Amino acid sequence: MLYMIYSTDVENSLQKRLAARPAHLARLDELAQQQRLFAAGPLPAIDSPDPGEAGFTGSLVIAEFDSLAQAEEWAAQDPYIAAGVYANSVVKPYKKVLP
């Protein structure tokens, strides 16, 4: 089943994000190689695809896991958590309807 992982950044997270980004992306690449990644990306702090120094307010990942518990465990091990980027994460089942 698909699960969405919505994570909210702490304030002024940009430098922490940049430092932990390679490890964060490696985990997403692993999901993509396993064909389990539906979508992933950051949430810009301003109305721009490149927010520059404004940074980001969080991230959204939609991926396939065997259970909610497995999705929660995967989310809890995100390098952004260890680096202090995320204040919290919410994991919920996701049902794709369109397109």
C-alpha positions as CSV (number, residue, x, y, z in Angstrom):
1,M,0.0,0.0,0.0
2,L,1.0,3.6,-0.5
3,Y,1.8,5.8,2.5
4,M,2.4,9.6,2.6
5,I,5.1,10.9,4.9
6,Y,4.6,14.6,5.6
7,S,7.5,16.1,7.5
8,T,7.7,19.7,8.9
9,D,11.1,21.5,9.2
10,V,12.4,23.3,12.2
11,E,13.0,27.0,11.6
12,N,16.1,28.0,9.7
13,S,16.7,24.4,8.5
14,L,18.4,25.1,5.2
15,Q,22.0,24.6,6.2
16,K,21.1,21.4,8.1
17,R,19.2,20.2,5.0
18,L,22.1,20.8,2.7
19,A,24.5,18.9,4.9
20,A,22.2,15.9,5.3
21,R,20.8,15.9,1.7
22,P,23.1,13.3,0.1
23,A,22.1,10.7,2.7
24,H,18.5,11.7,2.5
25,L,18.4,11.3,-1.3
26,A,20.3,8.0,-1.2
27,R,17.4,6.5,0.8
28,L,14.9,7.9,-1.7
29,D,17.0,6.6,-4.6
30,E,16.9,3.1,-3.0
31,L,13.0,3.2,-2.9
32,A,13.0,4.4,-6.5
33,Q,15.3,1.5,-7.6
34,Q,12.9,-0.9,-5.8
35,Q,10.0,0.8,-7.8
36,R,8.3,1.7,-4.5
37,L,8.6,5.6,-4.7
38,F,5.6,7.4,-6.1
39,A,6.6,11.0,-5.4
40,A,9.0,12.9,-3.2
41,G,10.0,16.5,-2.8
42,P,10.5,19.5,-0.5
43,L,8.0,22.2,0.3
44,P,9.4,25.6,-0.6
45,A,9.0,28.3,2.0
46,I,8.0,30.8,-0.7
47,D,6.0,30.6,-3.9
48,S,9.0,29.6,-6.1
49,P,10.5,26.3,-7.3
50,D,13.9,27.7,-6.2
51,P,13.4,29.4,-2.8
52,G,17.0,30.2,-2.3
53,E,17.9,31.3,1.2
54,A,14.2,31.2,2.2
55,G,14.6,27.4,2.3
56,F,11.9,24.9,2.8
57,T,9.1,24.2,5.4
58,G,9.0,20.5,5.0
59,S,8.9,17.5,2.7
60,L,6.4,15.1,1.2
61,V,7.2,11.4,0.4
62,I,4.6,9.0,-1.1
63,A,5.9,5.5,-1.2
64,E,4.9,1.9,-1.0
65,F,5.4,-0.1,2.2
66,D,4.0,-3.4,3.5
67,S,2.4,-1.7,6.5
68,L,1.9,1.5,8.3
69,A,4.4,0.3,10.9
70,Q,7.0,-0.2,8.2
71,A,6.4,3.2,6.8
72,E,6.7,4.8,10.2
73,E,9.9,3.0,10.9
74,W,11.4,4.1,7.5
75,A,10.3,7.7,8.2
76,A,11.9,7.6,11.7
77,Q,15.3,6.7,10.2
78,D,15.4,9.6,7.8
79,P,18.8,11.4,7.9
80,Y,17.0,14.7,8.2
81,I,15.7,13.6,11.6
82,A,19.2,12.8,12.8
83,A,20.4,16.1,11.5
84,G,17.7,18.1,13.2
85,V,16.0,19.2,10.0
86,Y,12.5,17.8,10.8
87,A,10.5,18.9,13.8
88,N,8.0,16.1,13.2
89,S,6.7,13.7,10.6
90,V,3.2,12.3,10.0
91,V,2.7,9.0,8.3
92,K,-0.7,8.0,6.9
93,P,-2.1,5.6,4.3
94,Y,-2.5,7.1,0.9
95,K,-4.9,6.1,-1.8
96,K,-4.1,7.2,-5.4
97,V,-7.3,8.1,-7.3
98,L,-6.3,10.4,-10.1
99,P,-4.8,10.6,-12.7
